[in-house]
Amino acid sequence: LASVDPRKARGPDNIPSAVQKICADELAPSLCVLFNKSLELGKLPAEWKKSLIVPIFKKNRKERVENYRPISLLSVTSKVLERCIFSHMIHHVSQFLSNSPSF
């Protein structure tokens, strides 16, 4: 939560990332319990799976649909969980790779 960028756009839950960053110390213990339970059960809350798709203008004429690209805005909570999983995976994979022979 401490590394959350407070300037990022809100996701479908409409919770500003700045609020989660400011309240990180208070939120972290509860989120940890929630994350661990979700991983234990192999289920995520439906809200964490939702995204808000927003068109972003690329270049040229704004009237043309092909000059836009979609981006998906996710909830900060789901991104924090992804980051936690990613760091654990990197830790385990790097241990495995450091023990394998180089080519």
C-alpha positions as CSV (number, residue, x, y, z in Angstrom):
1,L,0.0,0.0,0.0
2,A,2.9,2.3,0.7
3,S,4.0,2.1,-3.0
4,V,0.5,3.0,-4.4
5,D,0.7,5.9,-6.7
6,P,-1.9,8.5,-5.4
7,R,-2.2,10.1,-8.8
8,K,-3.6,7.0,-10.5
9,A,-7.2,7.0,-11.7
10,R,-10.0,5.4,-9.6
11,G,-11.1,1.9,-10.5
12,P,-14.6,0.5,-10.6
13,D,-14.8,0.6,-6.7
14,N,-14.4,4.4,-7.0
15,I,-11.9,4.5,-4.0
16,P,-9.2,7.0,-4.6
17,S,-5.7,5.5,-4.5
18,A,-4.6,8.4,-2.3
19,V,-7.0,7.4,0.4
20,Q,-5.6,3.8,0.5
21,K,-2.1,5.2,0.6
22,I,-2.9,7.6,3.4
23,C,-4.7,4.8,5.4
24,A,-2.1,2.1,4.6
25,D,-1.2,1.5,8.2
26,E,-4.8,1.0,9.2
27,L,-5.8,-1.0,6.2
28,A,-2.8,-3.3,5.9
29,P,-3.7,-5.8,8.7
30,S,-7.3,-6.3,7.5
31,L,-6.2,-6.6,3.8
32,C,-3.6,-9.1,4.8
33,V,-6.2,-11.3,6.4
34,L,-8.5,-10.9,3.4
35,F,-5.7,-11.6,0.9
36,N,-4.7,-14.7,2.8
37,K,-8.2,-16.0,3.0
38,S,-8.8,-15.4,-0.7
39,L,-5.7,-17.2,-1.6
40,E,-6.5,-20.1,0.8
41,L,-9.9,-20.5,-0.7
42,G,-8.8,-19.9,-4.3
43,K,-11.5,-17.3,-4.7
44,L,-11.5,-13.5,-5.2
45,P,-14.3,-11.1,-4.4
46,A,-16.2,-10.3,-7.6
47,E,-15.5,-6.6,-7.2
48,W,-11.8,-7.3,-7.5
49,K,-12.3,-8.9,-10.9
50,K,-14.2,-5.9,-12.4
51,S,-12.5,-3.3,-14.5
52,L,-13.5,0.1,-15.9
53,I,-12.6,0.4,-19.5
54,V,-11.8,3.9,-20.6
55,P,-10.8,5.1,-24.1
56,I,-7.5,7.0,-24.2
57,F,-6.7,9.3,-27.1
58,K,-3.6,8.3,-29.1
59,K,-3.1,10.9,-31.8
60,N,-4.5,12.6,-35.0
61,R,-8.2,13.3,-35.2
62,K,-10.3,12.9,-32.0
63,E,-13.4,12.2,-34.1
64,R,-12.0,8.8,-35.3
65,V,-12.5,5.8,-33.1
66,E,-9.3,4.1,-34.3
67,N,-7.3,7.0,-32.7
68,Y,-8.2,5.7,-29.3
69,R,-7.0,2.7,-27.3
70,P,-8.7,1.1,-24.3
71,I,-7.2,0.9,-20.9
72,S,-8.7,-1.1,-18.0
73,L,-8.8,0.6,-14.6
74,L,-8.7,-1.9,-11.8
75,S,-9.3,-1.4,-8.1
76,V,-6.2,-0.5,-6.0
77,T,-7.0,-3.4,-3.7
78,S,-6.7,-6.0,-6.5
79,K,-3.5,-4.4,-7.8
80,V,-2.0,-4.6,-4.3
81,L,-2.8,-8.3,-4.1
82,E,-1.3,-8.8,-7.6
83,R,1.9,-7.1,-6.5
84,C,2.1,-9.3,-3.4
85,I,1.6,-12.4,-5.4
86,F,4.2,-11.2,-8.0
87,S,6.8,-10.5,-5.4
88,H,6.4,-13.9,-3.8
89,M,6.6,-15.6,-7.2
90,I,9.7,-13.7,-8.2
91,H,11.3,-14.7,-4.9
92,H,10.6,-18.4,-5.5
93,V,11.5,-18.4,-9.1
94,S,14.8,-16.6,-8.5
95,Q,15.7,-19.2,-5.9
96,F,15.0,-21.9,-8.5
97,L,16.9,-20.2,-11.3
98,S,19.9,-19.4,-9.2
99,N,20.3,-23.2,-8.5
100,S,20.1,-24.2,-12.2
101,P,23.1,-24.4,-14.5
102,S,23.7,-21.5,-16.9
103,F,23.9,-21.9,-20.6
